[in-house]
Amino acid sequence: MQPTMPTTEQGVNHFRQILLWPLQLMPLPEGSPLQHHHQLLEREAADNPWRELADEFCGDPEQFHERHYSEFVTFLPYVQRFLYGEGGGQENRSPCGESPIRVFRRHDVAKVRMTFKESDAPINFEIVHLDLYFFYDIDVVILVVEIAADDLELRQVQEALYRFGRAYPPYWDDDGSGGHCLKRAEWISTEGEVLAVSDYEKRSKYLAFVSRFRAPCISSHWEFLLRPLVLHHSDEEGLVRYRQIEYHRMPLLAYLALDDPRTLSRGDFARLVLVTGAGKKGSLPYSDQHLEGFEAQYCFDRFWHPQAEQPGTRLLSCGHAFVMVGSALDTYFTGLEKGLLGQFRHQFFLLALIPHFHKAALLMLSDRLVTALNRLEIGNAESVKQFKRAIREILEVFLRFSHRYWFHEISDQAQARALFRMTREHLGTEALYTELREEIQDMSQYLDSDSLRRQANTVVRLTVVTTAGLVATITTGFLGINLIDAAHDELFDRILFFALVAIPSVMLTGFAVVKSKPLSDFLEALSDERLSHRDKLAAVLPVWRRKRPPRLG
């Protein structure tokens, strides 16, 4: 049942939405011509609209703007090296100083046309950026979609936030349309042509896909956007394959510039940051008990002054969404170069990107750990070897992630530090990191203890064989002291003497290897002064006792 919409709405002068869609990249197949996933997009091909984004720090210094500088100095030095790399210029820049982030952008999509269920009149949103973020040595890619529009109603903004970033429908309404999704989404080219259309209404497609692959299907317009990357659970051919790693709702950032943001009610702010869609004017999206402490939990009101002439800016975050609300009459709030709009698209975007990347990377490693465990067959020696190899690889990747990407603090600026902490707490990345680290350490300890056990068994067996070999060594030593003077005998006699010594020595050594376990127990009992001679003699019996095979049936 669709919510009842009010007849009059607060207008939003300017609206921005940035979607962040983390996806897990599957390991490249053996023998693949690619060393890294992003190399697929470096190829010039007709089916590849993506082009690598030039590093702004390696270009013309005249094109390096003040907003780039402000973005750079927001972060601590080790975060700067993660985001931008280090070095001086392209000509003397070493590979080890490059940023581990590779960004690819496509320019063929100019607009997205959204049709909502309560209205047949579509709304066009400008596509500002379409980017893919790859991270070195981490099998994660993040799709970034930035859209913008002017002069919208508040309910249209709330519905766009609620319905646009849906990878697939969770259910279907009575009219056959996808639940919680747009009625129709279309990518429009720069020439005005329709490039791809959503297919949320194709219920049978999604049901058949899940029944066959036991994985969710992605809407056709999102699949189009990601090509030449292909969905892992599909019949499409492609070297670089992805699959969903989180919930089907994509994390987002939103920017709203209104004439007077103080006209927004508590329920409006709750609907925005909790992304619940539009509702009755003045109503709350949830109960009063559920929203108790809403301001303390979700709002950052250091620069929000609703009683003053200039209300300032209100920042809200629930982990899944970050929202910035301010006055369209405030030039600093709407400033694209030096104002908060520019900061929203750069500093605040990175403040959201980093924790969402952290969570996606941790979930990816956890998934790989579960996959390795599922493939383990205890009785299969080859499976055990592959399991150990997989666990060691996961441990290596986790260590590199911890030292290269994992940050507890990213900025000394009070606002950036507070928002980063708020987002991390809502996402639960700290607890997820601790849990994964303990699981990997348990696996590593198991592998170490198993290796020590095998080494100990080997040492025991070698000790027994060496002890038994002393007999043969002493015996053959007599040949070297001329106990039997056969140096001038016939060759046949000398070979006979050699065989008489070598054959028993080989048999004795082989017997020691076969019986190394009971022999080691006998030697241990023989050296134990607390045992009687009878007990020591009884300990040698298992060496000669033949083990009976188990009866069947």
C-alpha positions as CSV (number, residue, x, y, z in Angstrom):
1,M,0.0,0.0,0.0
2,Q,1.5,3.3,-1.1
3,P,1.8,6.1,1.6
4,T,-0.5,9.1,1.3
5,M,1.4,12.1,-0.1
6,P,0.7,15.6,1.1
7,T,-0.8,18.2,-1.2
8,T,1.9,20.7,-0.6
9,E,5.6,20.1,-0.1
10,Q,8.7,21.8,1.0
11,G,10.8,22.6,-2.1
12,V,14.4,21.4,-2.5
13,N,16.3,23.9,-4.6
14,H,19.3,21.6,-5.3
15,F,19.6,17.9,-4.6
16,R,22.6,15.6,-4.9
17,Q,22.8,11.9,-4.3
18,I,25.9,9.7,-4.4
19,L,25.5,5.9,-4.4
20,L,28.2,3.7,-3.2
21,W,27.8,0.1,-4.3
22,P,30.5,-2.3,-2.9
23,L,30.9,-5.5,-4.9
24,Q,33.1,-8.6,-4.4
25,L,35.4,-9.5,-7.3
26,M,36.0,-13.2,-7.8
27,P,39.6,-14.4,-8.1
28,L,41.0,-14.4,-11.6
29,P,41.1,-17.9,-13.2
30,E,44.5,-19.6,-13.5
31,G,46.2,-18.8,-16.7
32,S,44.3,-15.5,-17.1
33,P,46.1,-12.8,-19.2
34,L,45.2,-10.3,-16.5
35,Q,47.3,-9.8,-13.4
36,H,44.8,-7.5,-11.7
37,H,41.1,-7.0,-12.2
38,H,41.3,-3.3,-13.3
39,Q,43.5,-4.3,-16.3
40,L,40.4,-5.4,-18.1
41,L,39.2,-1.8,-18.2
42,E,42.5,-0.5,-19.5
43,R,41.9,-2.2,-22.8
44,E,40.5,-0.2,-25.7
45,A,37.5,-2.2,-26.8
46,A,34.0,-1.5,-28.3
47,D,32.3,-3.0,-25.2
48,N,34.4,-1.1,-22.7
49,P,33.2,2.5,-22.1
50,W,35.4,2.9,-19.0
51,R,38.5,5.0,-19.1
52,E,41.0,5.5,-16.3
53,L,40.7,8.8,-14.5
54,A,43.9,10.9,-14.6
55,D,45.6,11.5,-11.3
56,E,45.0,15.2,-10.5
57,F,48.3,15.3,-8.6
58,C,50.3,14.3,-11.6
59,G,48.8,16.7,-14.1
60,D,49.3,20.4,-14.9
61,P,49.8,22.3,-11.6
62,E,47.6,25.1,-13.0
63,Q,44.7,22.6,-13.0
64,F,45.2,21.7,-9.4
65,H,42.5,23.7,-7.7
66,E,42.1,24.9,-4.1
67,R,39.3,22.3,-3.5
68,H,41.9,19.6,-4.2
69,Y,44.2,21.1,-1.7
70,S,41.4,21.4,0.9
71,E,40.5,17.8,0.4
72,F,44.1,16.7,0.7
73,V,44.9,18.5,4.0
74,T,41.7,17.2,5.6
75,F,43.3,13.8,6.2
76,L,46.2,12.5,8.3
77,P,49.5,11.7,6.5
78,Y,49.0,7.9,6.3
79,V,45.5,8.4,4.9
80,Q,46.9,10.9,2.4
81,R,49.3,8.2,1.2
82,F,46.5,5.7,0.9
83,L,44.2,8.1,-1.1
84,Y,46.8,9.9,-3.2
85,G,50.1,8.1,-3.0
86,E,53.3,10.0,-2.7
87,G,56.1,11.2,-4.9
88,G,57.0,14.2,-7.0
89,G,55.6,14.3,-10.4
90,Q,54.9,11.7,-13.1
91,E,58.5,11.6,-14.5
92,N,60.1,10.6,-11.2
93,R,57.2,8.8,-9.6
94,S,58.0,5.3,-8.5
95,P,55.4,2.5,-8.6
96,C,55.7,2.0,-4.8
97,G,54.6,5.6,-4.3
98,E,51.4,5.4,-6.3
99,S,48.0,5.3,-4.7
100,P,46.6,1.8,-4.3
101,I,43.3,3.1,-5.7
102,R,42.5,3.0,-9.4
103,V,39.5,5.0,-10.6
104,F,37.7,4.4,-14.0
105,R,35.0,6.7,-15.3
106,R,32.5,6.5,-18.2
107,H,31.0,9.5,-20.0
108,D,28.4,7.9,-22.2
109,V,25.5,8.1,-19.7
110,A,24.2,11.7,-19.3
111,K,21.0,11.2,-17.3
112,V,18.9,8.8,-15.4
113,R,15.1,9.0,-15.9
114,M,13.1,7.9,-12.9
115,T,9.4,7.0,-13.0
116,F,7.8,6.6,-9.6
117,K,4.8,4.4,-8.8
118,E,2.5,7.3,-7.6
119,S,3.1,9.3,-10.8
120,D,3.5,8.5,-14.4
121,A,5.5,11.7,-15.1
122,P,9.2,10.8,-15.1
123,I,11.9,13.0,-13.5
124,N,15.3,13.4,-15.2
125,F,18.4,13.5,-13.0
126,E,21.7,14.6,-14.3
127,I,24.6,12.1,-14.1
128,V,27.5,13.9,-12.6
129,H,29.9,11.0,-12.3
130,L,29.9,7.3,-13.0
131,D,33.0,5.8,-11.4
132,L,34.5,2.4,-10.6
133,Y,37.0,2.3,-7.7
134,F,39.5,-0.6,-7.6
135,F,41.8,-1.3,-4.7
136,Y,45.2,-2.9,-5.0
137,D,45.4,-6.4,-3.7
138,I,41.8,-6.4,-2.4
139,D,39.1,-8.2,-4.4
140,V,36.6,-5.3,-4.0
141,V,35.2,-2.8,-6.5
142,I,32.9,0.1,-5.6
143,L,30.5,1.6,-8.1
144,V,30.0,5.3,-7.5
145,V,27.0,7.0,-9.1
146,E,26.5,10.8,-8.5
147,I,23.2,12.4,-9.7
148,A,21.9,15.9,-9.3
149,A,18.6,17.8,-9.9
150,D,17.1,21.2,-9.1
151,D,13.7,22.4,-7.9
152,L,12.2,19.1,-6.6
153,E,9.6,18.5,-4.0
154,L,10.8,17.0,-0.7
155,R,8.7,13.8,-1.2
156,Q,10.4,13.3,-4.6
157,V,13.8,13.6,-3.0
158,Q,12.7,11.1,-0.3
159,E,11.4,8.7,-2.9
160,A,14.6,9.0,-5.0
161,L,16.7,8.2,-2.0
162,Y,14.5,5.3,-1.0
163,R,13.9,3.7,-4.4
164,F,16.9,4.5,-6.8
165,G,19.7,2.5,-5.2
166,R,18.0,-0.9,-5.4
167,A,19.9,-3.8,-7.0
168,Y,16.8,-6.0,-7.2
169,P,13.3,-6.1,-5.7
170,P,12.8,-7.8,-2.4
171,Y,9.2,-8.7,-3.4
172,W,6.5,-7.6,-5.8
173,D,3.4,-5.5,-5.3
174,D,-0.1,-6.5,-6.4
175,D,0.3,-4.6,-9.7
176,G,3.4,-6.7,-10.6
177,S,5.9,-3.9,-9.9
178,G,9.0,-4.4,-7.8
179,G,8.5,-3.6,-4.1
180,H,10.4,-0.6,-2.8
181,C,11.8,0.0,-6.3
182,L,11.2,2.6,-9.0
183,K,8.5,1.8,-11.4
184,R,11.0,2.4,-14.2
185,A,14.7,3.5,-14.4
186,E,16.3,4.4,-17.7
187,W,19.9,5.4,-18.5
188,I,19.9,8.2,-21.1
189,S,22.9,8.8,-23.4
190,T,24.3,12.2,-24.3
191,E,22.3,12.1,-27.5
192,G,19.1,11.4,-25.7
193,E,18.9,7.7,-26.5
194,V,17.8,5.1,-24.0
195,L,20.8,2.9,-23.2
196,A,19.2,0.5,-20.7
197,V,16.0,0.1,-18.8
198,S,15.2,-1.6,-15.4
199,D,13.3,-4.8,-15.3
200,Y,12.1,-5.0,-11.7
201,E,8.7,-6.1,-12.9
202,K,10.0,-9.4,-14.5
203,R,9.1,-11.5,-11.5
204,S,9.7,-14.8,-13.2
205,K,13.3,-13.8,-14.2
206,Y,14.3,-13.2,-10.6
207,L,12.6,-16.3,-9.3
208,A,14.2,-18.6,-11.9
209,F,17.6,-17.1,-11.3
210,V,17.5,-17.6,-7.5
211,S,16.1,-21.2,-8.0
212,R,19.0,-22.0,-10.4
213,F,22.0,-20.2,-8.9
214,R,21.0,-19.7,-5.3
215,A,22.1,-16.1,-5.6
216,P,20.1,-12.9,-6.3
217,C,19.8,-11.5,-9.8
218,I,20.8,-7.9,-10.6
219,S,18.4,-5.6,-12.5
220,S,19.3,-5.2,-16.1
221,H,20.1,-1.5,-16.0
222,W,22.7,-2.1,-13.2
223,E,24.2,-5.0,-15.2
224,F,24.5,-2.7,-18.2
225,L,26.3,-0.1,-16.1
226,L,28.9,-2.6,-14.9
227,R,29.8,-4.2,-18.2
228,P,32.3,-5.5,-19.2
229,L,32.3,-6.9,-15.7
230,V,29.8,-9.7,-15.5
231,L,27.7,-11.2,-12.7
232,H,29.5,-14.3,-11.3
233,H,26.4,-16.4,-11.0
234,S,25.3,-16.2,-14.7
235,D,25.9,-17.8,-18.0
236,E,27.7,-14.7,-19.4
237,E,31.4,-15.0,-20.3
238,G,33.9,-12.7,-18.8
239,L,37.2,-12.7,-17.1
240,V,36.3,-10.3,-14.3
241,R,33.3,-11.4,-12.4
242,Y,31.5,-9.8,-9.4
243,R,28.9,-10.8,-6.9
244,Q,26.9,-9.0,-4.3
245,I,28.6,-8.6,-0.9
246,E,26.1,-6.7,1.1
247,Y,22.3,-5.9,1.3
248,H,20.6,-5.0,-2.0
249,R,20.1,-1.4,-0.9
250,M,23.2,0.7,-1.8
251,P,24.8,3.0,0.7
252,L,24.4,6.7,-0.2
253,L,25.2,10.3,0.5
254,A,22.6,13.1,0.0
255,Y,22.8,16.9,-0.2
256,L,19.7,19.0,0.2
257,A,19.7,22.8,-0.3
258,L,16.4,24.4,0.8
259,D,15.2,28.0,1.2
260,D,14.6,27.4,4.9
261,P,15.7,23.9,6.3
262,R,14.1,24.8,9.6
263,T,10.7,24.0,8.1
264,L,11.7,20.3,8.0
265,S,10.1,18.4,10.9
266,R,11.7,15.8,13.1
267,G,10.0,13.2,11.0
268,D,11.4,14.6,7.8
269,F,14.9,14.4,9.1
270,A,14.3,10.9,10.3
271,R,12.9,9.9,6.9
272,L,15.9,11.4,5.2
273,V,18.7,9.8,7.2
274,L,17.0,6.5,7.8
275,V,15.9,6.4,4.1
276,T,12.4,5.3,4.7
277,G,10.7,7.1,1.7
278,A,8.0,9.7,1.8
279,G,5.1,9.7,4.2
280,K,2.3,11.9,5.7
281,K,3.4,15.4,6.5
282,G,4.4,15.7,10.2
283,S,4.4,12.0,10.8
284,L,7.3,9.9,12.1
285,P,8.6,6.9,10.1
286,Y,8.8,4.8,13.2
287,S,7.3,4.8,16.7
288,D,8.3,7.4,19.4
289,Q,10.0,4.7,21.4
290,H,12.2,3.6,18.5
291,L,13.2,7.2,17.7
292,E,14.0,8.0,21.3
293,G,17.5,9.5,21.3
294,F,17.4,10.1,17.5
295,E,19.3,13.4,17.7
296,A,22.1,11.9,19.8
297,Q,22.5,8.8,17.7
298,Y,22.1,10.1,14.2
299,C,22.7,13.9,14.2
300,F,25.8,16.0,14.2
301,D,24.5,19.4,15.2
302,R,27.7,21.3,15.9
303,F,26.8,23.8,13.1
304,W,23.1,23.6,13.3
305,H,21.4,26.7,14.8
306,P,17.6,26.4,14.2
307,Q,16.9,29.4,16.4
308,A,19.4,31.8,14.8
309,E,18.8,33.9,11.7
310,Q,21.1,31.7,9.7
311,P,20.3,28.0,10.6
312,G,23.6,26.7,9.5
313,T,24.1,23.1,8.4
314,R,22.8,19.8,9.8
315,L,24.7,16.6,9.2
316,L,23.1,13.2,9.8
317,S,24.5,9.7,9.5
318,C,23.1,6.2,10.1
319,G,26.0,4.3,8.5
320,H,24.0,3.3,5.5
321,A,23.3,7.0,4.6
322,F,24.9,10.3,5.2
323,V,22.8,13.4,4.7
324,M,23.7,17.1,4.6
325,V,20.9,19.7,4.9
326,G,21.4,23.5,4.7
327,S,20.0,26.8,3.3
328,A,20.0,27.5,-0.4
329,L,20.4,31.2,0.5
330,D,23.8,30.5,2.2
331,T,26.5,31.0,-0.5
332,Y,29.0,29.0,1.6
333,F,26.6,26.1,1.8
334,T,26.0,26.1,-2.0
335,G,29.6,26.8,-3.0
336,L,30.9,24.3,-5.4
337,E,34.6,25.2,-5.2
338,K,35.2,26.5,-1.6
339,G,31.8,25.8,0.0
340,L,30.1,22.9,1.5
341,L,28.8,21.5,-1.7
342,G,32.3,21.0,-2.9
343,Q,33.2,19.4,0.5
344,F,30.2,17.1,0.2
345,R,31.4,15.8,-3.2
346,H,35.0,15.4,-2.0
347,Q,35.9,15.3,1.7
348,F,32.5,13.9,2.9
349,F,32.4,11.5,0.0
350,L,35.8,10.1,1.1
351,L,34.7,10.0,4.7
352,A,31.9,7.6,3.6
353,L,33.9,5.7,1.0
354,I,36.7,4.6,3.5
355,P,34.5,2.9,6.1
356,H,32.3,1.3,3.5
357,F,35.4,0.0,1.7
358,H,36.6,-1.3,5.1
359,K,33.4,-3.2,5.7
360,A,33.3,-4.6,2.1
361,A,36.9,-5.8,2.4
362,L,36.3,-7.5,5.7
363,L,33.1,-9.2,4.4
364,M,35.1,-10.3,1.3
365,L,37.8,-11.9,3.4
366,S,35.2,-13.6,5.7
367,D,33.5,-15.0,2.6
368,R,36.8,-16.4,1.3
369,L,37.4,-18.0,4.7
370,V,34.0,-19.7,4.7
371,T,34.6,-20.8,1.1
372,A,37.9,-22.4,2.0
373,L,36.3,-24.2,5.0
374,N,33.4,-25.5,2.8
375,R,35.9,-27.0,0.3
376,L,37.9,-28.8,3.0
377,E,37.6,-32.6,3.0
378,I,39.5,-34.0,6.0
379,G,40.2,-37.4,4.5
380,N,41.5,-36.0,1.2
381,A,45.2,-35.1,1.3
382,E,45.0,-32.8,-1.7
383,S,42.0,-31.0,-0.3
384,V,43.9,-30.4,3.0
385,K,46.9,-29.0,1.1
386,Q,44.6,-26.6,-0.9
387,F,42.9,-25.6,2.4
388,K,46.2,-24.7,4.0
389,R,47.3,-22.8,1.0
390,A,44.0,-20.8,0.9
391,I,44.2,-20.0,4.6
392,R,47.8,-18.7,4.3
393,E,46.8,-16.6,1.3
394,I,43.9,-15.1,3.3
395,L,46.2,-14.4,6.2
396,E,48.6,-12.6,4.0
397,V,45.9,-10.5,2.4
398,F,44.5,-9.7,5.9
399,L,47.9,-8.6,7.1
400,R,48.4,-6.3,4.1
401,F,44.9,-4.9,4.5
402,S,45.6,-4.2,8.2
403,H,48.8,-2.3,7.5
404,R,47.8,-0.6,4.3
405,Y,44.1,0.2,4.6
406,W,42.8,-0.1,8.1
407,F,42.6,3.2,10.0
408,H,41.1,4.0,13.4
409,E,41.4,7.7,12.8
410,I,41.7,9.5,9.5
411,S,41.6,13.2,10.4
412,D,42.4,15.6,13.2
413,Q,39.6,18.0,12.1
414,A,36.9,17.7,14.7
415,Q,34.0,17.4,12.2
416,A,35.7,14.8,10.0
417,R,36.9,12.8,13.0
418,A,33.4,12.8,14.6
419,L,31.6,11.8,11.4
420,F,34.1,9.0,10.6
421,R,33.6,7.6,14.1
422,M,29.8,7.8,13.8
423,T,29.8,6.0,10.5
424,R,32.2,3.3,11.7
425,E,30.1,2.7,14.8
426,H,26.8,2.4,12.8
427,L,28.5,0.0,10.3
428,G,30.1,-2.1,13.1
429,T,33.4,-2.3,11.3
430,E,35.5,-2.4,14.5
431,A,33.6,-5.5,15.8
432,L,33.8,-7.1,12.3
433,Y,37.5,-6.5,12.1
434,T,38.1,-8.0,15.6
435,E,35.9,-11.1,14.8
436,L,37.7,-11.7,11.5
437,R,41.1,-11.3,13.0
438,E,40.3,-13.8,15.7
439,E,39.0,-16.3,13.2
440,I,42.1,-16.0,11.0
441,Q,44.3,-16.3,14.0
442,D,42.5,-19.5,15.1
443,M,43.1,-20.9,11.6
444,S,46.7,-19.8,11.6
445,Q,47.3,-21.4,15.0
446,Y,45.7,-24.6,13.8
447,L,48.0,-24.7,10.8
448,D,51.0,-24.0,13.0
449,S,50.1,-26.7,15.6
450,D,49.4,-29.2,12.8
451,S,52.9,-28.4,11.3
452,L,54.5,-28.8,14.7
453,R,52.7,-32.1,15.2
454,R,53.9,-33.4,11.9
455,Q,57.5,-32.2,12.6
456,A,57.4,-33.9,16.0
457,N,56.3,-37.2,14.4
458,T,59.0,-36.9,11.8
459,V,61.7,-36.3,14.5
460,V,60.5,-39.3,16.5
461,R,60.6,-41.6,13.4
462,L,64.0,-40.3,12.4
463,T,65.3,-40.9,15.9
464,V,64.1,-44.5,15.9
465,V,65.6,-45.1,12.4
466,T,68.9,-43.5,13.5
467,T,69.0,-45.7,16.6
468,A,68.3,-48.8,14.5
469,G,70.9,-47.7,12.0
470,L,73.6,-47.6,14.7
471,V,73.5,-51.4,14.7
472,A,74.1,-51.6,11.0
473,T,76.8,-48.9,11.2
474,I,78.7,-50.7,13.9
475,T,78.4,-54.0,12.0
476,T,79.7,-52.6,8.8
477,G,82.4,-50.8,10.8
478,F,84.0,-54.1,11.6
479,L,84.7,-54.6,7.9
480,G,86.9,-51.6,8.1
481,I,89.1,-52.9,10.9
482,N,90.1,-56.1,9.0
483,L,88.2,-58.4,11.2
484,I,87.6,-60.3,8.0
485,D,90.6,-59.9,5.7
486,A,88.9,-60.2,2.4
487,A,90.7,-57.4,0.6
488,H,92.7,-60.0,-1.5
489,D,89.9,-62.5,-2.0
490,E,88.1,-63.1,-5.2
491,L,85.6,-60.5,-6.4
492,F,82.7,-62.9,-5.9
493,D,83.7,-63.5,-2.2
494,R,83.9,-59.8,-1.5
495,I,80.5,-59.2,-3.1
496,L,79.1,-62.1,-1.0
497,F,80.5,-60.5,2.2
498,F,79.0,-57.1,1.2
499,A,75.6,-58.7,0.5
500,L,75.7,-60.5,3.9
501,V,76.1,-57.2,5.6
502,A,74.0,-54.9,3.3
503,I,70.8,-57.0,3.1
504,P,70.3,-57.3,6.9
505,S,71.1,-53.6,7.2
506,V,68.5,-52.7,4.7
507,M,66.0,-55.0,6.2
508,L,66.7,-53.6,9.7
509,T,66.3,-50.1,8.5
510,G,63.0,-50.9,6.7
511,F,61.8,-52.7,9.8
512,A,62.7,-49.6,11.9
513,V,60.7,-47.3,9.5
514,V,57.7,-49.5,9.5
515,K,57.7,-50.1,13.3
516,S,59.0,-46.6,14.2
517,K,55.9,-45.7,16.3
518,P,55.9,-48.8,18.6
519,L,59.7,-48.7,18.6
520,S,59.6,-45.1,19.9
521,D,57.2,-46.2,22.6
522,F,59.5,-49.0,23.5
523,L,62.6,-46.7,23.7
524,E,60.6,-44.3,25.8
525,A,59.6,-47.1,28.2
526,L,63.2,-48.4,28.2
527,S,64.5,-45.1,29.4
528,D,61.9,-44.7,32.1
529,E,63.5,-45.6,35.4
530,R,60.1,-45.8,37.2
531,L,59.2,-48.9,35.2
532,S,60.1,-52.4,36.2
533,H,62.1,-54.8,34.0
534,R,58.9,-56.7,33.4
535,D,57.1,-53.6,32.3
536,K,59.9,-52.6,30.0
537,L,60.0,-56.1,28.5
538,A,56.2,-55.9,27.9
539,A,56.6,-52.7,26.0
540,V,58.5,-54.5,23.3
541,L,55.6,-56.8,22.5
542,P,53.6,-54.3,20.4
543,V,56.6,-54.1,18.1
544,W,56.1,-57.8,17.1
545,R,52.4,-57.9,17.4
546,R,50.6,-57.8,14.0
547,K,47.7,-55.4,13.8
548,R,44.5,-57.1,12.8
549,P,42.4,-55.5,10.1
550,P,39.0,-54.3,11.3
551,R,36.1,-56.6,10.6
552,L,33.5,-55.6,8.1
553,G,29.8,-56.1,8.6
